[in-house]
Amino acid sequence: MNVLIIGKNGQVAWELQQTCPSHITAYAYGRNEINITDTQSIEQVITKLNPAVIINASAYTAVDKAESEQEEAYLINATAVELLAKAATKHGLRLLHISTDFVFDGTKNTPYKVNDKTNPVNVYGASKLAGEQAIKAYCTVGSAIVRTSWVYSSHGNNFVKTMLRLMAEKEQLSVVSDQIGCPTHAKGLAEFLWQLAEQETLDPIYHYSDLGVASWYDFAVAIQEIAYEQAKLTKKIPVKPIPSRDYPTPAVRPKYNVMDKACKVNTLPEQNLIHWREQLRNMMLAL
Ligand SMILES: NC(=O)c1ccc[n+]([C@@H]2O[C@H](COP(=O)([O-])OP(=O)(O)OC[C@H]3O[C@@H](n4cnc5c(N)ncnc54)[C@H](OP(=O)(O)O)[C@@H]3O)[C@@H](O)[C@H]2O)c1
């Protein structure tokens, strides 16, 4: 089976390349090999590779910059997704598309279910929701949206690497403690996506993150503890919990974005979700 991975250099795309099962031939394409905003370019790649599945791991992911680059965010996260969805349907391919917990407004205090009302609070979330709507409108059975949250990997830029750098440079750190979600090691997400790629019948939407919940503060404290244990940091610095109002950002963040995954993920018997702390430890060993 041929699979086209779009987004080549991103965290999830990179982990997809590392974890690809041996019986699948994966082609990872970046912006130099495919222009996802151009139907002709998409058509050419599909004709050349003849994939059975496309995994769209590309996205405009700069949450704060999206507030001032709305057009670019929508172009990649919505228009391009619509073109991919239409091409997938035209060629009878299945499209696996990655979305985000930021489609929710974070006002609930229990985990979000796949069919809960969406209501993004920033441009990035709204552009990703528009991408989801394109999948729903144009894709056929066998395609799916996989929402995830707080993604990190040993490859690429992410919160874990930023924290490690700041913890090595600074005497103390303040981290937001009133945004609750769940970290996700991109490797586990990639393995989940490979399971979906091999299933002909899929639910329209899945929620995937690691187990447990955390604030950014909890996450930062765990990063420091594990880094110190693994001798990646030579000293520990004080980490202070602060409210979001003391760390203003261009994009508003939802307060509580834990996703309810149990019902969906467990339909795949091989999928054993792992607690985020354990996944974090695994990832940091690879740094
Ligand atoms: N990171 C998170 O915390 C998080 C949370 C929830 C959901 N997600 C979703 O998970 C998916 C994967 O995220 P990630 O963390 O792996 O993102 P990432 O590391 O930022 O990678 C995104 C990739 O998209 C590519 N891309 C952007 N514009 C493109 C274009 N016009 N043509 C082709 N490729 C383009 C980028 O290419 P360049 O490297 O060339 O720029 C990059 O390789 C995305 O759908 C994202 O919305 C991420």
The ligand as an SDF file (V2000), in Angstrom:
LIG
                    3D

 48 52  0  0  0  0  0  0  0  0999 V2000
    1.8490   21.0970   17.5640 N   0  0  0  0  0  0  0  0  0  0  0  0
    0.7800   21.0090   18.3340 C   0  0  0  0  0  0  0  0  0  0  0  0
    0.8480   21.2590   19.5290 O   0  0  0  0  0  0  0  0  0  0  0  0
   -0.5360   20.5750   17.7520 C   0  0  0  0  0  0  0  0  0  0  0  0
   -1.6480   20.5290   18.6020 C   0  0  0  0  0  0  0  0  0  0  0  0
   -2.8720   20.1130   18.0700 C   0  0  0  0  0  0  0  0  0  0  0  0
   -2.9630   19.7650   16.7370 C   0  0  0  0  0  0  0  0  0  0  0  0
   -1.8570   19.8530   15.9380 N   0  0  0  0  0  0  0  0  0  0  0  0
   -2.0040   19.5000   14.5330 C   0  0  0  0  0  0  0  0  0  0  0  0
   -1.1800   18.4060   14.2500 O   0  0  0  0  0  0  0  0  0  0  0  0
   -0.7320   18.4660   12.9050 C   0  0  0  0  0  0  0  0  0  0  0  0
    0.7590   18.3160   12.8570 C   0  0  0  0  0  0  0  0  0  0  0  0
    1.3340   19.3130   13.6820 O   0  0  0  0  0  0  0  0  0  0  0  0
    2.9100   19.4020   13.9150 P   0  0  0  0  0  0  0  0  0  0  0  0
    3.0990   19.7600   15.3370 O   0  0  0  0  0  0  0  0  0  0  0  0
    3.5940   18.2050   13.3380 O   0  0  0  0  0  0  0  0  0  0  0  0
    3.2100   20.6910   13.0450 O   0  0  0  0  0  0  0  0  0  0  0  0
    4.5960   21.3070   12.5700 P   0  0  0  0  0  0  0  0  0  0  0  0
    5.7320   20.6170   13.2240 O   0  0  0  0  0  0  0  0  0  0  0  0
    4.4420   22.7830   12.7000 O   0  0  0  0  0  0  0  0  0  0  0  0
    4.6170   20.9080   11.0460 O   0  0  0  0  0  0  0  0  0  0  0  0
    3.7240   21.4400   10.1510 C   0  0  0  0  0  0  0  0  0  0  0  0
    4.2240   21.1120    8.7750 C   0  0  0  0  0  0  0  0  0  0  0  0
    3.3270   21.6880    7.8160 O   0  0  0  0  0  0  0  0  0  0  0  0
    4.1080   22.1350    6.7600 C   0  0  0  0  0  0  0  0  0  0  0  0
    3.4740   23.1600    5.9630 N   0  0  0  0  0  0  0  0  0  0  0  0
    3.0340   24.3690    6.3620 C   0  0  0  0  0  0  0  0  0  0  0  0
    2.5740   25.0340    5.2890 N   0  0  0  0  0  0  0  0  0  0  0  0
    2.7370   24.2210    4.2130 C   0  0  0  0  0  0  0  0  0  0  0  0
    2.4680   24.3280    2.8450 C   0  0  0  0  0  0  0  0  0  0  0  0
    1.9450   25.4320    2.3230 N   0  0  0  0  0  0  0  0  0  0  0  0
    2.7700   23.2910    2.0370 N   0  0  0  0  0  0  0  0  0  0  0  0
    3.3180   22.1830    2.5400 C   0  0  0  0  0  0  0  0  0  0  0  0
    3.5980   22.0130    3.8270 N   0  0  0  0  0  0  0  0  0  0  0  0
    3.3100   23.0270    4.6510 C   0  0  0  0  0  0  0  0  0  0  0  0
    5.3590   22.7040    7.4180 C   0  0  0  0  0  0  0  0  0  0  0  0
    6.3630   22.7760    6.4450 O   0  0  0  0  0  0  0  0  0  0  0  0
    7.6860   23.6630    6.6580 P   0  0  0  0  0  0  0  0  0  0  0  0
    8.4870   22.9060    7.6800 O   0  0  0  0  0  0  0  0  0  0  0  0
    8.2910   23.6630    5.3070 O   0  0  0  0  0  0  0  0  0  0  0  0
    7.1990   24.9940    7.1300 O   0  0  0  0  0  0  0  0  0  0  0  0
    5.6160   21.6760    8.4800 C   0  0  0  0  0  0  0  0  0  0  0  0
    6.4340   20.6490    7.9850 O   0  0  0  0  0  0  0  0  0  0  0  0
   -1.2630   19.7830   12.3600 C   0  0  0  0  0  0  0  0  0  0  0  0
   -2.4510   19.5410   11.6640 O   0  0  0  0  0  0  0  0  0  0  0  0
   -1.5780   20.5980   13.5960 C   0  0  0  0  0  0  0  0  0  0  0  0
   -2.6010   21.5360   13.3540 O   0  0  0  0  0  0  0  0  0  0  0  0
   -0.6580   20.2320   16.4210 C   0  0  0  0  0  0  0  0  0  0  0  0
  1  2  1  0
  2  3  2  0
  2  4  1  0
  4  5  1  0
  4 48  2  0
  5  6  2  0
  6  7  1  0
  7  8  2  0
  8  9  1  0
  8 48  1  0
  9 10  1  0
  9 46  1  0
 10 11  1  0
 11 12  1  0
 11 44  1  0
 12 13  1  0
 13 14  1  0
 14 15  2  0
 14 16  1  0
 14 17  1  0
 17 18  1  0
 18 19  2  0
 18 20  1  0
 18 21  1  0
 21 22  1  0
 22 23  1  0
 23 24  1  0
 23 42  1  0
 24 25  1  0
 25 26  1  0
 25 36  1  0
 26 27  1  0
 26 35  1  0
 27 28  2  0
 28 29  1  0
 29 30  1  0
 29 35  2  0
 30 31  1  0
 30 32  2  0
 32 33  1  0
 33 34  2  0
 34 35  1  0
 36 37  1  0
 36 42  1  0
 37 38  1  0
 38 39  2  0
 38 40  1  0
 38 41  1  0
 42 43  1  0
 44 45  1  0
 44 46  1  0
 46 47  1  0
M  CHG  2   8   1  16  -1
M  END
$$$$
